[in-house]
Amino acid sequence: MPYLTTAGEICSLITEHGKAKTLWIDTEVADYQTRNPRLSLIQVLDNPEDMTGNSVYLLDVLDKSDVIADFVERIMANDVIEKVFHNARYDVKYLGGKKVKNITCTLEMAKKIPAYLLPVPNYQLKTLATELCNFHDIDKQEQRSNWGIRPLTEAQIEYAYLDCIYLAQVHLQLLELESNLIVDPNQEDLSLLTARYIEIEQRQKILKSEFEHLQERVKQAMLAQNISETSSCKLTSYQRKTVKAQFQDLVDLVENQGIELDFTINLTEDIRKNLGRNLEKLSVNVDTNTYWKITSKNQESEED
């Protein structure tokens, strides 16, 4: 867990890490709730297999704008190096913004994994590290500590380097989950696949029915009891406004006022029926799309 505080040490490390293929990076920001936040630490890990923390470098960049600019130029803007963050959008604000290239965000990766493969209550790094990597007793208290003080406390330093370890391990697990999603359709076992599909389809019908029934009961109960919020539910209302006009009135208005109104409309079956043979006098574009639907044989027999 090397803690680098001088510009020379940090710039030497930047040179070394400029040869890396992938870097796992985190930041700590001082005065983040003010109008003038200051980047305090950049944590960098170059070996995700190292669980000791020896490969995590803490770069003290508080009020070192030249060092930060060097890191942005040689690491963040380098499209050859993959930079892995959790909630990258936050960190990138302090590390180059639009200049950055080749960014991987574990938050966005996790959101794309189907819930049945990643059944977590939220996508916080702490949650993912616990559920995917079996890290326990993760303390995030130092996250909101004063990162503008010097010297940093031992608790702050430990928190900073552990976050990089959590990040790298979560990234590796997410990559494995992603690999499970890539299946060659030609190699699928259709017997097993369709059997599982039918099993879930039946369970889904029951769950959906119960969900919709309970949803309506909760809504009606809250309205009847004049309760807008419980410990787990909140009742809100909204209005949707629909503006309608007679088509002929619209035509007359456009012609009388000289309004330029030209756009494509979808000719529904009713409109086409009303136009009859006059439809042939229109210049129309016809889009034909093919959609595929799976229907279980049980469902077909129910509908017959």
C-alpha positions in Angstrom: 0.0 0.0 0.0 2.5 2.6 -1.1 1.4 6.2 -0.2 3.0 8.7 -2.5 3.0 12.3 -1.5 5.6 14.1 -3.6 5.2 15.2 -7.2 8.3 13.4 -8.3 7.2 10.1 -6.8 3.8 10.4 -8.4 5.0 11.4 -11.8 7.4 8.4 -11.8 4.5 6.1 -11.0 2.4 7.7 -13.8 5.2 6.9 -16.2 5.3 3.3 -15.0 1.5 2.9 -15.2 1.5 4.4 -18.7 2.6 0.9 -19.8 -0.4 -0.9 -18.1 -3.1 -2.6 -20.0 -5.8 -2.1 -17.3 -5.9 0.1 -14.2 -8.5 0.0 -11.4 -8.9 3.5 -10.1 -10.8 5.3 -7.3 -10.8 8.9 -6.0 -11.4 10.7 -2.8 -12.6 14.3 -2.9 -12.2 17.0 -0.3 -14.9 19.7 0.2 -17.2 17.7 -2.2 -20.3 19.3 -0.8 -19.1 22.8 -1.5 -18.8 24.8 -4.7 -15.0 24.2 -4.7 -14.4 20.5 -4.4 -10.7 19.4 -4.5 -9.3 16.1 -5.6 -7.5 14.7 -2.6 -6.5 11.1 -3.5 -6.2 9.0 -6.6 -6.0 5.3 -5.8 -4.6 3.0 -8.5 -4.4 -0.7 -8.7 -2.6 -2.5 -11.5 -2.8 -6.1 -10.3 -6.3 -7.4 -9.5 -5.0 -10.7 -8.2 -3.2 -8.9 -5.3 -5.4 -9.1 -2.2 -2.7 -7.8 0.1 -2.9 -4.2 -1.0 0.8 -4.0 -2.0 -0.3 -3.2 -5.6 -2.5 -0.3 -4.6 -0.9 3.1 -4.9 -2.4 6.1 -3.0 -1.5 9.3 -4.9 -1.8 12.4 -2.7 -2.8 15.0 -5.2 -4.4 17.6 -2.9 -3.7 21.0 -4.4 -1.3 19.5 -6.9 -2.9 20.7 -10.2 0.1 20.0 -12.3 0.3 16.4 -11.1 -3.4 15.9 -11.7 -3.0 17.3 -15.3 -0.1 14.9 -15.9 -2.2 12.0 -14.7 -5.1 13.0 -17.0 -2.8 13.5 -20.0 -0.8 10.3 -19.7 -3.3 7.9 -18.1 -6.9 9.1 -18.5 -6.6 10.4 -22.1 -4.6 7.3 -23.2 -7.0 5.1 -25.2 -4.7 2.1 -24.9 -5.1 1.8 -21.1 -8.5 0.5 -19.9 -9.5 2.5 -16.7 -12.0 0.8 -14.5 -14.1 2.8 -12.0 -17.3 2.3 -10.1 -19.7 5.1 -10.9 -17.2 6.4 -13.4 -19.2 9.5 -14.2 -18.4 10.9 -10.7 -14.6 10.3 -10.8 -14.2 11.4 -14.3 -15.5 14.9 -13.4 -12.2 15.4 -11.5 -10.0 13.4 -13.9 -10.3 15.0 -17.3 -14.0 15.1 -18.1 -14.5 14.8 -21.9 -10.8 14.1 -22.4 -11.0 10.6 -21.0 -10.9 7.5 -23.1 -11.4 3.7 -22.7 -13.4 3.9 -19.5 -15.2 0.8 -17.9 -17.8 1.4 -15.2 -18.7 -1.5 -13.0 -21.9 0.3 -12.0 -23.1 0.3 -15.6 -21.8 -3.3 -16.0 -23.9 -4.4 -13.0 -27.0 -2.7 -14.3 -26.9 -4.6 -17.5 -26.7 -8.0 -15.8 -30.2 -9.6 -15.6 -31.6 -9.5 -12.0 -31.9 -13.3 -11.8 -28.1 -13.6 -12.2 -27.4 -10.6 -10.0 -30.2 -10.4 -7.4 -29.0 -7.4 -5.3 -31.0 -4.7 -3.6 -28.8 -1.9 -5.1 -25.6 -1.5 -7.2 -23.4 0.2 -4.6 -19.8 -1.0 -4.6 -20.3 -2.2 -1.0 -23.3 -4.3 -1.9 -21.6 -5.8 -5.0 -18.4 -6.6 -3.0 -20.5 -8.4 -0.4 -22.7 -10.3 -2.7 -20.3 -11.2 -5.4 -17.0 -11.5 -3.6 -18.0 -12.4 0.0 -16.4 -9.4 1.5 -18.0 -8.7 4.9 -18.0 -5.9 7.5 -17.3 -3.3 4.9 -17.3 0.1 6.6 -18.1 3.1 4.4 -18.0 5.6 7.3 -14.7 7.2 6.1 -16.2 8.0 2.7 -17.7 11.1 4.1 -14.8 12.0 6.3 -12.6 15.2 5.8 -10.3 14.4 2.9 -8.8 17.8 3.0 -7.0 17.3 6.3 -3.3 16.3 6.4 -2.0 14.0 7.6 -4.8 11.6 6.7 -5.8 9.2 9.4 -4.9 5.5 9.3 -8.6 4.7 9.0 -8.8 7.0 5.9 -5.8 5.4 4.3 -7.1 1.9 4.9 -10.5 2.8 3.5 -8.9 4.3 0.4 -6.8 1.3 -0.5 -9.5 -1.3 0.3 -12.0 0.4 -2.1 -9.6 -0.4 -5.0 -9.4 -4.0 -4.0 -13.2 -4.2 -3.8 -13.4 -2.6 -7.2 -11.1 -5.0 -8.9 -12.7 -8.1 -7.4 -16.2 -6.9 -8.4 -15.0 -6.2 -11.9 -13.6 -9.7 -12.3 -16.9 -11.2 -11.1 -18.9 -9.1 -13.4 -16.8 -10.1 -16.3 -17.5 -13.7 -15.5 -21.3 -13.0 -15.3 -21.1 -11.3 -18.6 -19.4 -14.3 -20.2 -22.3 -16.4 -19.0 -24.7 -14.3 -21.1 -22.8 -14.9 -24.3 -24.3 -18.1 -25.8 -24.0 -19.4 -29.3 -27.7 -20.0 -30.5 -26.5 -22.9 -32.6 -25.2 -24.7 -29.5 -28.3 -24.2 -27.3 -30.1 -27.3 -26.0 -33.7 -26.4 -27.0 -35.2 -29.2 -24.9 -33.7 -27.8 -21.7 -34.2 -24.2 -22.7 -37.9 -24.5 -23.6 -38.7 -26.6 -20.6 -37.2 -23.9 -18.3 -39.0 -21.2 -20.3 -42.4 -22.9 -19.8 -41.8 -23.5 -16.1 -41.0 -19.8 -15.6 -43.8 -18.7 -17.8 -46.3 -20.4 -15.6 -44.8 -19.0 -12.4 -44.7 -15.5 -14.0 -48.4 -15.6 -14.8 -49.3 -16.4 -11.1 -46.9 -13.8 -9.7 -48.1 -11.1 -12.2 -51.7 -11.9 -11.2 -51.0 -11.6 -7.5 -48.8 -8.5 -8.0 -51.5 -6.6 -9.9 -54.2 -7.7 -7.4 -52.1 -6.6 -4.4 -51.1 -3.4 -6.2 -54.7 -2.4 -6.6 -55.7 -3.4 -3.1 -52.8 -1.3 -1.6 -53.8 1.7 -3.8 -57.5 1.5 -2.8 -56.7 1.0 0.9 -54.3 4.0 1.0 -56.9 6.2 -0.8 -59.7 5.1 1.5 -57.6 5.6 4.6 -56.2 8.9 3.3 -52.6 7.7 3.7 -50.0 8.9 1.1 -47.0 7.1 2.4 -46.1 4.0 4.4 -42.8 2.6 5.5 -42.5 0.8 2.1 -44.9 2.5 -0.3 -45.6 6.0 -1.6 -48.9 6.9 -3.3 -48.6 9.6 -6.0 -50.9 10.9 -8.6 -50.4 12.5 -12.0 -52.5 13.9 -14.8 -52.1 13.1 -18.5 -53.5 15.8 -20.8 -54.7 14.8 -24.3 -55.4 17.6 -26.8 -57.8 16.6 -29.6 -59.1 18.4 -32.7 -61.2 17.5 -35.7 -59.0 16.8 -38.6 -60.9 19.0 -41.0 -60.6 21.9 -38.5 -56.9 21.4 -38.5 -56.8 21.4 -42.3 -58.8 24.6 -42.5 -56.6 26.3 -39.9 -53.4 25.4 -41.7 -54.8 26.6 -45.1 -56.3 29.9 -43.7 -53.3 30.9 -41.6 -50.6 29.7 -44.1 -49.0 27.5 -41.5 -46.2 25.3 -42.7 -47.2 21.9 -41.3 -45.7 18.9 -43.0 -45.0 15.6 -41.3 -45.6 11.9 -41.8 -48.6 10.2 -40.1 -49.4 6.6 -39.7 -52.4 5.5 -41.7 -54.3 3.2 -39.4 -56.6 0.5 -40.7 -59.6 2.7 -40.0 -58.1 5.6 -42.0 -57.2 3.4 -44.9 -60.7 2.0 -44.9 -62.2 5.5 -45.0 -59.9 6.5 -47.8 -60.9 3.4 -49.8 -59.6 3.6 -53.4 -58.4 7.2 -52.8 -55.5 5.7 -51.0 -54.1 4.9 -54.4 -53.8 8.6 -55.1 -51.4 9.1 -52.1 -47.7 8.7 -52.2 -47.1 6.3 -49.3 -44.2 4.6 -47.8 -44.8 1.1 -46.5 -42.6 -0.3 -43.8 -42.8 -4.0 -43.2 -41.3 -5.4 -40.1 -41.1 -9.0 -39.0 -41.6 -9.8 -35.3 -41.2 -13.2 -33.6 -43.2 -14.5 -30.8 -42.9 -17.7 -28.7 -46.2 -19.3 -27.8 -46.2 -22.4 -25.6 -48.3 -25.3 -26.9 -50.3 -25.3 -23.6 -51.3 -21.7 -24.3 -52.4 -22.6 -27.8 -54.6 -25.3 -26.5 -56.1 -22.9 -24.0 -57.0 -20.5 -26.7 -58.5 -23.1 -29.1 
